[in-house]
């Protein structure tokens, strides 16, 4: 009995210690939040494109620590659960287009957008050993969108160089990765030893340096200027909702932007009536994106029962908030949008800074050293 009492007392002590530890952790988290000193997650590792975007978002907020996660879904989970205050997520590349999973995830989680940055991206072709030439590459690793964004260089420079040695029928392999930093890491690990042949990664200069890779070619994007839009997300309700948006203070005249998505009746004129709500008020629609309407646990919360059917879509709309728009005008707009949709969700109003320049195809004529190697 004495032994049982001692065990029970020991169990109570352990439980009290665990409770005290949880309370201390929660108190510490609240204290960090009050000082704007919490966590922002991004996809990939240090040196990834998303990490570069995160450093730009928080360059004036040093108390926010940055932490990499393995996927877009993981970043949303961290924010939705409250383990991270913010998430930095890519949403569109100027060359390869929309990242569809971001649109799906932003509906599946109760988050809002608090900022958007267009981040210039310079892609490099990297290999493990300095002696590797273009003609020696047998496969290229990177995120699918980045492989697409650099497809012109691969098709016009790498493939001809490889086929000049391996034969006209040789097919260059590609391997999609979750991030550019994963591509760099795998190339550093497998590089020249993998049975599939010598690997090359398309990644940032920072990732190449971090993993000890040699850069064969720099700035290999399809366009002379490539940019990816990154959004900053946080929980709709929570500490970040009451904090100033961590947007770069040196941003020059950022656009006030708003995003929302809608489910519409499948009937003639449904899209026209929705978009007319903006047109009749001279509101500039920046982008419209459609995604399949999901059912089950992935269905948007609050969607009317029986709504999701095959070939039904959600319509995402980004629009510029008119200068001088009054609260009453905004209420009337939202009422009109609700009238002509069967479900909608607002993702908030936020500052947006992207680049507007003429698109020009990339030229690699000055890469004399690379062409000599091939």
ZIHUJO-V156262 format. One line per field, one symbol per residue. phi: phi as a letter, one per 40 degrees, with the letter a starting at -180 (. if undefined). Layout:
BEGIN
phi->???
END
This chain:
BEGIN
phi->.ccccccccccccccccccccccccccccccccccfbbbbbacgbdgccccccccccbcbbccccbacbcaccccccccccgcbcbbbbcbabcbcgcccccccccccbcbbbbaabcbcbbcbcbbcbcccbdcccbabbicdccdccbccccccbcdcccccbchcccbccbbcbcaccccccccccbfccccchcbbbbacccccccbgccccabgbccbcbbabcbbbbaccbidccbbcccbdccccfcccbbbababbccadgccdccccdcccbfccccabbbbdccbgcccddgcddgccbdgcbcbcbbacccdgcccccccccccccccbbcaaacbgbacbbbcbbccbccbbcccccccccc
END
